[in-house]
Amino acid sequence: MLKPVLGLAATGIVALILFKILALFLLPLIGITIGLVLIAIKVAFWVLVGMVAVWVFRRLTRREVASA
């Protein structure tokens, strides 16, 4: 009667230990991935700021063509 319960408990303990080990190894990878995504967003933001600055500069400095 107790044997199936002991097997289930042992399986749960082994699964918990494996989950802890897996989390220990995968957590840095998840952190690195999030960091790289944030760096990519920052780079894209600054590229966009530069493009808007060039667009505004061109818009403000263009010459009006005199139509005769």
PDB file of N, CA, C and O in Angstrom:
ATOM      1  N   MET A   1       0.818  -1.195   0.000  1.00  0.00           N
ATOM      2  CA  MET A   1       0.000   0.000   0.000  1.00  0.00           C
ATOM      3  C   MET A   1       0.863   1.260   0.000  1.00  0.00           C
ATOM      4  O   MET A   1       0.505   2.243  -0.648  1.00  0.00           O
ATOM      5  N   LEU A   2       1.966   1.252   0.697  1.00  0.00           N
ATOM      6  CA  LEU A   2       2.814   2.430   0.820  1.00  0.00           C
ATOM      7  C   LEU A   2       3.816   2.546  -0.326  1.00  0.00           C
ATOM      8  O   LEU A   2       4.381   3.615  -0.559  1.00  0.00           O
ATOM      9  N   LYS A   3       4.035   1.431  -1.048  1.00  0.00           N
ATOM     10  CA  LYS A   3       5.044   1.421  -2.098  1.00  0.00           C
ATOM     11  C   LYS A   3       4.730   2.402  -3.241  1.00  0.00           C
ATOM     12  O   LYS A   3       5.649   3.114  -3.645  1.00  0.00           O
ATOM     13  N   PRO A   4       3.530   2.500  -3.786  1.00  0.00           N
ATOM     14  CA  PRO A   4       3.261   3.485  -4.840  1.00  0.00           C
ATOM     15  C   PRO A   4       3.436   4.925  -4.353  1.00  0.00           C
ATOM     16  O   PRO A   4       3.875   5.788  -5.112  1.00  0.00           O
ATOM     17  N   VAL A   5       3.099   5.180  -3.107  1.00  0.00           N
ATOM     18  CA  VAL A   5       3.241   6.534  -2.572  1.00  0.00           C
ATOM     19  C   VAL A   5       4.713   6.887  -2.441  1.00  0.00           C
ATOM     20  O   VAL A   5       5.099   8.022  -2.720  1.00  0.00           O
ATOM     21  N   LEU A   6       5.548   5.930  -2.021  1.00  0.00           N
ATOM     22  CA  LEU A   6       6.978   6.183  -1.909  1.00  0.00           C
ATOM     23  C   LEU A   6       7.615   6.427  -3.280  1.00  0.00           C
ATOM     24  O   LEU A   6       8.501   7.270  -3.421  1.00  0.00           O
ATOM     25  N   GLY A   7       7.159   5.689  -4.273  1.00  0.00           N
ATOM     26  CA  GLY A   7       7.660   5.905  -5.633  1.00  0.00           C
ATOM     27  C   GLY A   7       7.286   7.276  -6.155  1.00  0.00           C
ATOM     28  O   GLY A   7       8.098   7.943  -6.796  1.00  0.00           O
ATOM     29  N   LEU A   8       6.080   7.695  -5.889  1.00  0.00           N
ATOM     30  CA  LEU A   8       5.631   9.016  -6.307  1.00  0.00           C
ATOM     31  C   LEU A   8       6.401  10.110  -5.575  1.00  0.00           C
ATOM     32  O   LEU A   8       6.762  11.123  -6.174  1.00  0.00           O
ATOM     33  N   ALA A   9       6.650   9.914  -4.296  1.00  0.00           N
ATOM     34  CA  ALA A   9       7.406  10.894  -3.528  1.00  0.00           C
ATOM     35  C   ALA A   9       8.841  10.984  -4.027  1.00  0.00           C
ATOM     36  O   ALA A   9       9.398  12.076  -4.138  1.00  0.00           O
ATOM     37  N   ALA A  10       9.441   9.828  -4.330  1.00  0.00           N
ATOM     38  CA  ALA A  10      10.810   9.834  -4.847  1.00  0.00           C
ATOM     39  C   ALA A  10      10.877  10.528  -6.197  1.00  0.00           C
ATOM     40  O   ALA A  10      11.818  11.274  -6.469  1.00  0.00           O
ATOM     41  N   THR A  11       9.890  10.289  -7.035  1.00  0.00           N
ATOM     42  CA  THR A  11       9.841  10.953  -8.336  1.00  0.00           C
ATOM     43  C   THR A  11       9.715  12.470  -8.171  1.00  0.00           C
ATOM     44  O   THR A  11      10.358  13.232  -8.892  1.00  0.00           O
ATOM     45  N   GLY A  12       8.898  12.894  -7.237  1.00  0.00           N
ATOM     46  CA  GLY A  12       8.730  14.327  -6.977  1.00  0.00           C
ATOM     47  C   GLY A  12      10.010  14.960  -6.471  1.00  0.00           C
ATOM     48  O   GLY A  12      10.353  16.070  -6.877  1.00  0.00           O
ATOM     49  N   ILE A  13      10.719  14.275  -5.596  1.00  0.00           N
ATOM     50  CA  ILE A  13      11.966  14.820  -5.059  1.00  0.00           C
ATOM     51  C   ILE A  13      13.030  14.912  -6.151  1.00  0.00           C
ATOM     52  O   ILE A  13      13.745  15.910  -6.247  1.00  0.00           O
ATOM     53  N   VAL A  14      13.130  13.868  -6.970  1.00  0.00           N
ATOM     54  CA  VAL A  14      14.092  13.892  -8.080  1.00  0.00           C
ATOM     55  C   VAL A  14      13.748  15.008  -9.062  1.00  0.00           C
ATOM     56  O   VAL A  14      14.638  15.715  -9.534  1.00  0.00           O
ATOM     57  N   ALA A  15      12.472  15.168  -9.368  1.00  0.00           N
ATOM     58  CA  ALA A  15      12.048  16.233 -10.281  1.00  0.00           C
ATOM     59  C   ALA A  15      12.367  17.605  -9.698  1.00  0.00           C
ATOM     60  O   ALA A  15      12.794  18.496 -10.432  1.00  0.00           O
ATOM     61  N   LEU A  16      12.173  17.791  -8.413  1.00  0.00           N
ATOM     62  CA  LEU A  16      12.484  19.068  -7.768  1.00  0.00           C
ATOM     63  C   LEU A  16      13.974  19.364  -7.826  1.00  0.00           C
ATOM     64  O   LEU A  16      14.371  20.496  -8.104  1.00  0.00           O
ATOM     65  N   ILE A  17      14.797  18.367  -7.569  1.00  0.00           N
ATOM     66  CA  ILE A  17      16.252  18.553  -7.630  1.00  0.00           C
ATOM     67  C   ILE A  17      16.691  18.890  -9.053  1.00  0.00           C
ATOM     68  O   ILE A  17      17.497  19.798  -9.253  1.00  0.00           O
ATOM     69  N   LEU A  18      16.167  18.166 -10.042  1.00  0.00           N
ATOM     70  CA  LEU A  18      16.503  18.453 -11.434  1.00  0.00           C
ATOM     71  C   LEU A  18      16.036  19.842 -11.857  1.00  0.00           C
ATOM     72  O   LEU A  18      16.731  20.531 -12.603  1.00  0.00           O
ATOM     73  N   PHE A  19      14.860  20.254 -11.385  1.00  0.00           N
ATOM     74  CA  PHE A  19      14.355  21.581 -11.703  1.00  0.00           C
ATOM     75  C   PHE A  19      15.266  22.655 -11.118  1.00  0.00           C
ATOM     76  O   PHE A  19      15.544  23.653 -11.783  1.00  0.00           O
ATOM     77  N   LYS A  20      15.732  22.468  -9.891  1.00  0.00           N
ATOM     78  CA  LYS A  20      16.626  23.446  -9.259  1.00  0.00           C
ATOM     79  C   LYS A  20      17.945  23.551 -10.027  1.00  0.00           C
ATOM     80  O   LYS A  20      18.458  24.648 -10.242  1.00  0.00           O
ATOM     81  N   ILE A  21      18.493  22.395 -10.441  1.00  0.00           N
ATOM     82  CA  ILE A  21      19.748  22.404 -11.200  1.00  0.00           C
ATOM     83  C   ILE A  21      19.546  23.068 -12.556  1.00  0.00           C
ATOM     84  O   ILE A  21      20.375  23.871 -12.985  1.00  0.00           O
ATOM     85  N   LEU A  22      18.458  22.742 -13.225  1.00  0.00           N
ATOM     86  CA  LEU A  22      18.171  23.334 -14.529  1.00  0.00           C
ATOM     87  C   LEU A  22      17.966  24.843 -14.408  1.00  0.00           C
ATOM     88  O   LEU A  22      18.452  25.604 -15.244  1.00  0.00           O
ATOM     89  N   ALA A  23      17.261  25.268 -13.389  1.00  0.00           N
ATOM     90  CA  ALA A  23      17.045  26.701 -13.184  1.00  0.00           C
ATOM     91  C   ALA A  23      18.360  27.407 -12.895  1.00  0.00           C
ATOM     92  O   ALA A  23      18.563  28.542 -13.328  1.00  0.00           O
ATOM     93  N   LEU A  24      19.242  26.756 -12.177  1.00  0.00           N
ATOM     94  CA  LEU A  24      20.538  27.339 -11.870  1.00  0.00           C
ATOM     95  C   LEU A  24      21.341  27.585 -13.138  1.00  0.00           C
ATOM     96  O   LEU A  24      22.042  28.592 -13.249  1.00  0.00           O
ATOM     97  N   PHE A  25      21.241  26.665 -14.098  1.00  0.00           N
ATOM     98  CA  PHE A  25      21.987  26.829 -15.345  1.00  0.00           C
ATOM     99  C   PHE A  25      21.283  27.743 -16.349  1.00  0.00           C
ATOM    100  O   PHE A  25      21.953  28.440 -17.111  1.00  0.00           O
ATOM    101  N   LEU A  26      19.969  27.755 -16.366  1.00  0.00           N
ATOM    102  CA  LEU A  26      19.243  28.532 -17.371  1.00  0.00           C
ATOM    103  C   LEU A  26      19.009  29.982 -16.984  1.00  0.00           C
ATOM    104  O   LEU A  26      18.808  30.822 -17.861  1.00  0.00           O
ATOM    105  N   LEU A  27      19.031  30.298 -15.702  1.00  0.00           N
ATOM    106  CA  LEU A  27      18.766  31.663 -15.268  1.00  0.00           C
ATOM    107  C   LEU A  27      19.764  32.672 -15.839  1.00  0.00           C
ATOM    108  O   LEU A  27      19.344  33.738 -16.290  1.00  0.00           O
ATOM    109  N   PRO A  28      21.077  32.378 -15.838  1.00  0.00           N
ATOM    110  CA  PRO A  28      21.999  33.329 -16.471  1.00  0.00           C
ATOM    111  C   PRO A  28      21.744  33.495 -17.963  1.00  0.00           C
ATOM    112  O   PRO A  28      21.894  34.595 -18.496  1.00  0.00           O
ATOM    113  N   LEU A  29      21.362  32.423 -18.639  1.00  0.00           N
ATOM    114  CA  LEU A  29      21.082  32.536 -20.074  1.00  0.00           C
ATOM    115  C   LEU A  29      19.871  33.426 -20.333  1.00  0.00           C
ATOM    116  O   LEU A  29      19.853  34.200 -21.291  1.00  0.00           O
ATOM    117  N   ILE A  30      18.869  33.310 -19.481  1.00  0.00           N
ATOM    118  CA  ILE A  30      17.689  34.167 -19.617  1.00  0.00           C
ATOM    119  C   ILE A  30      18.065  35.620 -19.355  1.00  0.00           C
ATOM    120  O   ILE A  30      17.597  36.519 -20.054  1.00  0.00           O
ATOM    121  N   GLY A  31      18.901  35.853 -18.360  1.00  0.00           N
ATOM    122  CA  GLY A  31      19.354  37.214 -18.059  1.00  0.00           C
ATOM    123  C   GLY A  31      20.159  37.809 -19.192  1.00  0.00           C
ATOM    124  O   GLY A  31      19.987  38.980 -19.531  1.00  0.00           O
ATOM    125  N   ILE A  32      21.046  37.007 -19.789  1.00  0.00           N
ATOM    126  CA  ILE A  32      21.841  37.489 -20.921  1.00  0.00           C
ATOM    127  C   ILE A  32      20.941  37.814 -22.105  1.00  0.00           C
ATOM    128  O   ILE A  32      21.148  38.815 -22.792  1.00  0.00           O
ATOM    129  N   THR A  33      19.950  36.976 -22.342  1.00  0.00           N
ATOM    130  CA  THR A  33      19.020  37.214 -23.455  1.00  0.00           C
ATOM    131  C   THR A  33      18.249  38.508 -23.248  1.00  0.00           C
ATOM    132  O   THR A  33      18.107  39.303 -24.177  1.00  0.00           O
ATOM    133  N   ILE A  34      17.755  38.720 -22.045  1.00  0.00           N
ATOM    134  CA  ILE A  34      17.030  39.964 -21.755  1.00  0.00           C
ATOM    135  C   ILE A  34      17.950  41.165 -21.917  1.00  0.00           C
ATOM    136  O   ILE A  34      17.540  42.193 -22.455  1.00  0.00           O
ATOM    137  N   GLY A  35      19.190  41.044 -21.457  1.00  0.00           N
ATOM    138  CA  GLY A  35      20.152  42.139 -21.605  1.00  0.00           C
ATOM    139  C   GLY A  35      20.438  42.461 -23.057  1.00  0.00           C
ATOM    140  O   GLY A  35      20.502  43.633 -23.428  1.00  0.00           O
ATOM    141  N   LEU A  36      20.613  41.439 -23.889  1.00  0.00           N
ATOM    142  CA  LEU A  36      20.876  41.678 -25.308  1.00  0.00           C
ATOM    143  C   LEU A  36      19.680  42.318 -26.002  1.00  0.00           C
ATOM    144  O   LEU A  36      19.846  43.176 -26.869  1.00  0.00           O
ATOM    145  N   VAL A  37      18.483  41.904 -25.624  1.00  0.00           N
ATOM    146  CA  VAL A  37      17.279  42.512 -26.210  1.00  0.00           C
ATOM    147  C   VAL A  37      17.192  43.991 -25.826  1.00  0.00           C
ATOM    148  O   VAL A  37      16.856  44.831 -26.660  1.00  0.00           O
ATOM    149  N   LEU A  38      17.493  44.305 -24.570  1.00  0.00           N
ATOM    150  CA  LEU A  38      17.449  45.706 -24.138  1.00  0.00           C
ATOM    151  C   LEU A  38      18.523  46.543 -24.834  1.00  0.00           C
ATOM    152  O   LEU A  38      18.279  47.702 -25.172  1.00  0.00           O
ATOM    153  N   ILE A  39      19.704  45.970 -25.051  1.00  0.00           N
ATOM    154  CA  ILE A  39      20.741  46.698 -25.793  1.00  0.00           C
ATOM    155  C   ILE A  39      20.290  46.955 -27.224  1.00  0.00           C
ATOM    156  O   ILE A  39      20.514  48.041 -27.759  1.00  0.00           O
ATOM    157  N   ALA A  40      19.660  45.967 -27.847  1.00  0.00           N
ATOM    158  CA  ALA A  40      19.161  46.147 -29.214  1.00  0.00           C
ATOM    159  C   ALA A  40      18.103  47.245 -29.266  1.00  0.00           C
ATOM    160  O   ALA A  40      18.070  48.030 -30.214  1.00  0.00           O
ATOM    161  N   ILE A  41      17.239  47.305 -28.254  1.00  0.00           N
ATOM    162  CA  ILE A  41      16.217  48.354 -28.210  1.00  0.00           C
ATOM    163  C   ILE A  41      16.873  49.727 -28.050  1.00  0.00           C
ATOM    164  O   ILE A  41      16.447  50.696 -28.678  1.00  0.00           O
ATOM    165  N   LYS A  42      17.905  49.812 -27.212  1.00  0.00           N
ATOM    166  CA  LYS A  42      18.602  51.096 -27.020  1.00  0.00           C
ATOM    167  C   LYS A  42      19.275  51.543 -28.308  1.00  0.00           C
ATOM    168  O   LYS A  42      19.202  52.718 -28.669  1.00  0.00           O
ATOM    169  N   VAL A  43      19.933  50.618 -29.008  1.00  0.00           N
ATOM    170  CA  VAL A  43      20.594  50.968 -30.261  1.00  0.00           C
ATOM    171  C   VAL A  43      19.564  51.427 -31.288  1.00  0.00           C
ATOM    172  O   VAL A  43      19.779  52.422 -31.980  1.00  0.00           O
ATOM    173  N   ALA A  44      18.463  50.717 -31.389  1.00  0.00           N
ATOM    174  CA  ALA A  44      17.411  51.109 -32.332  1.00  0.00           C
ATOM    175  C   ALA A  44      16.851  52.486 -31.983  1.00  0.00           C
ATOM    176  O   ALA A  44      16.542  53.274 -32.877  1.00  0.00           O
ATOM    177  N   PHE A  45      16.721  52.777 -30.693  1.00  0.00           N
ATOM    178  CA  PHE A  45      16.221  54.086 -30.272  1.00  0.00           C
ATOM    179  C   PHE A  45      17.171  55.189 -30.711  1.00  0.00           C
ATOM    180  O   PHE A  45      16.728  56.210 -31.239  1.00  0.00           O
ATOM    181  N   TRP A  46      18.474  55.001 -30.501  1.00  0.00           N
ATOM    182  CA  TRP A  46      19.427  56.057 -30.864  1.00  0.00           C
ATOM    183  C   TRP A  46      19.555  56.204 -32.372  1.00  0.00           C
ATOM    184  O   TRP A  46      19.778  57.312 -32.861  1.00  0.00           O
ATOM    185  N   VAL A  47      19.423  55.130 -33.111  1.00  0.00           N
ATOM    186  CA  VAL A  47      19.412  55.236 -34.569  1.00  0.00           C
ATOM    187  C   VAL A  47      18.190  56.028 -35.015  1.00  0.00           C
ATOM    188  O   VAL A  47      18.280  56.871 -35.907  1.00  0.00           O
ATOM    189  N   LEU A  48      17.057  55.757 -34.396  1.00  0.00           N
ATOM    190  CA  LEU A  48      15.837  56.498 -34.728  1.00  0.00           C
ATOM    191  C   LEU A  48      15.977  57.977 -34.379  1.00  0.00           C
ATOM    192  O   LEU A  48      15.535  58.833 -35.144  1.00  0.00           O
ATOM    193  N   VAL A  49      16.586  58.288 -33.236  1.00  0.00           N
ATOM    194  CA  VAL A  49      16.816  59.687 -32.853  1.00  0.00           C
ATOM    195  C   VAL A  49      17.694  60.369 -33.894  1.00  0.00           C
ATOM    196  O   VAL A  49      17.426  61.507 -34.277  1.00  0.00           O
ATOM    197  N   GLY A  50      18.739  59.689 -34.356  1.00  0.00           N
ATOM    198  CA  GLY A  50      19.608  60.257 -35.388  1.00  0.00           C
ATOM    199  C   GLY A  50      18.874  60.484 -36.694  1.00  0.00           C
ATOM    200  O   GLY A  50      19.071  61.508 -37.348  1.00  0.00           O
ATOM    201  N   MET A  51      18.027  59.539 -37.080  1.00  0.00           N
ATOM    202  CA  MET A  51      17.264  59.698 -38.319  1.00  0.00           C
ATOM    203  C   MET A  51      16.293  60.866 -38.226  1.00  0.00           C
ATOM    204  O   MET A  51      16.134  61.618 -39.187  1.00  0.00           O
ATOM    205  N   VAL A  52      15.640  61.024 -37.076  1.00  0.00           N
ATOM    206  CA  VAL A  52      14.720  62.146 -36.888  1.00  0.00           C
ATOM    207  C   VAL A  52      15.493  63.463 -36.903  1.00  0.00           C
ATOM    208  O   VAL A  52      15.012  64.453 -37.456  1.00  0.00           O
ATOM    209  N   ALA A  53      16.683  63.489 -36.304  1.00  0.00           N
ATOM    210  CA  ALA A  53      17.484  64.712 -36.294  1.00  0.00           C
ATOM    211  C   ALA A  53      17.883  65.108 -37.709  1.00  0.00           C
ATOM    212  O   ALA A  53      17.810  66.284 -38.066  1.00  0.00           O
ATOM    213  N   VAL A  54      18.302  64.144 -38.512  1.00  0.00           N
ATOM    214  CA  VAL A  54      18.668  64.444 -39.902  1.00  0.00           C
ATOM    215  C   VAL A  54      17.448  64.917 -40.677  1.00  0.00           C
ATOM    216  O   VAL A  54      17.537  65.859 -41.464  1.00  0.00           O
ATOM    217  N   TRP A  55      16.322  64.276 -40.461  1.00  0.00           N
ATOM    218  CA  TRP A  55      15.092  64.671 -41.171  1.00  0.00           C
ATOM    219  C   TRP A  55      14.689  66.103 -40.818  1.00  0.00           C
ATOM    220  O   TRP A  55      14.337  66.891 -41.695  1.00  0.00           O
ATOM    221  N   VAL A  56      14.743  66.432 -39.520  1.00  0.00           N
ATOM    222  CA  VAL A  56      14.380  67.785 -39.090  1.00  0.00           C
ATOM    223  C   VAL A  56      15.372  68.792 -39.649  1.00  0.00           C
ATOM    224  O   VAL A  56      14.968  69.861 -40.107  1.00  0.00           O
ATOM    225  N   PHE A  57      16.662  68.476 -39.621  1.00  0.00           N
ATOM    226  CA  PHE A  57      17.679  69.383 -40.154  1.00  0.00           C
ATOM    227  C   PHE A  57      17.452  69.640 -41.639  1.00  0.00           C
ATOM    228  O   PHE A  57      17.526  70.782 -42.093  1.00  0.00           O
ATOM    229  N   ARG A  58      17.177  68.579 -42.394  1.00  0.00           N
ATOM    230  CA  ARG A  58      16.920  68.761 -43.830  1.00  0.00           C
ATOM    231  C   ARG A  58      15.650  69.555 -44.078  1.00  0.00           C
ATOM    232  O   ARG A  58      15.582  70.365 -45.003  1.00  0.00           O
ATOM    233  N   ARG A  59      14.652  69.319 -43.252  1.00  0.00           N
ATOM    234  CA  ARG A  59      13.378  70.026 -43.439  1.00  0.00           C
ATOM    235  C   ARG A  59      13.515  71.514 -43.131  1.00  0.00           C
ATOM    236  O   ARG A  59      12.909  72.346 -43.808  1.00  0.00           O
ATOM    237  N   LEU A  60      14.300  71.851 -42.123  1.00  0.00           N
ATOM    238  CA  LEU A  60      14.451  73.257 -41.737  1.00  0.00           C
ATOM    239  C   LEU A  60      15.423  74.022 -42.632  1.00  0.00           C
ATOM    240  O   LEU A  60      15.334  75.246 -42.729  1.00  0.00           O
ATOM    241  N   THR A  61      16.353  73.318 -43.290  1.00  0.00           N
ATOM    242  CA  THR A  61      17.362  74.021 -44.083  1.00  0.00           C
ATOM    243  C   THR A  61      17.138  73.942 -45.582  1.00  0.00           C
ATOM    244  O   THR A  61      17.981  74.416 -46.342  1.00  0.00           O
ATOM    245  N   ARG A  62      16.036  73.361 -46.038  1.00  0.00           N
ATOM    246  CA  ARG A  62      15.839  73.276 -47.487  1.00  0.00           C
ATOM    247  C   ARG A  62      15.459  74.664 -48.036  1.00  0.00           C
ATOM    248  O   ARG A  62      14.800  75.472 -47.382  1.00  0.00           O
ATOM    249  N   ARG A  63      15.908  74.881 -49.255  1.00  0.00           N
ATOM    250  CA  ARG A  63      15.649  76.172 -49.885  1.00  0.00           C
ATOM    251  C   ARG A  63      14.286  76.145 -50.588  1.00  0.00           C
ATOM    252  O   ARG A  63      13.863  75.130 -51.142  1.00  0.00           O
ATOM    253  N   GLU A  64      13.654  77.247 -50.541  1.00  0.00           N
ATOM    254  CA  GLU A  64      12.404  77.372 -51.273  1.00  0.00           C
ATOM    255  C   GLU A  64      12.731  77.704 -52.721  1.00  0.00           C
ATOM    256  O   GLU A  64      13.505  78.621 -52.996  1.00  0.00           O
ATOM    257  N   VAL A  65      12.149  76.968 -53.628  1.00  0.00           N
ATOM    258  CA  VAL A  65      12.385  77.215 -55.053  1.00  0.00           C
ATOM    259  C   VAL A  65      11.461  78.356 -55.472  1.00  0.00           C
ATOM    260  O   VAL A  65      10.243  78.292 -55.306  1.00  0.00           O
ATOM    261  N   ALA A  66      12.078  79.398 -56.017  1.00  0.00           N
ATOM    262  CA  ALA A  66      11.292  80.570 -56.460  1.00  0.00           C
ATOM    263  C   ALA A  66      10.633  80.249 -57.785  1.00  0.00           C
ATOM    264  O   ALA A  66      11.310  79.966 -58.774  1.00  0.00           O
ATOM    265  N   SER A  67       9.334  80.292 -57.804  1.00  0.00           N
ATOM    266  CA  SER A  67       8.609  80.026 -59.050  1.00  0.00           C
ATOM    267  C   SER A  67       8.323  81.352 -59.735  1.00  0.00           C
ATOM    268  O   SER A  67       7.794  82.283 -59.128  1.00  0.00           O
ATOM    269  N   ALA A  68       8.690  81.422 -61.038  1.00  0.00           N
ATOM    270  CA  ALA A  68       8.521  82.671 -61.748  1.00  0.00           C
ATOM    271  C   ALA A  68       7.318  82.662 -62.643  1.00  0.00           C
ATOM    272  O   ALA A  68       7.041  83.656 -63.315  1.00  0.00           O
TER     273      ALA A  68
END
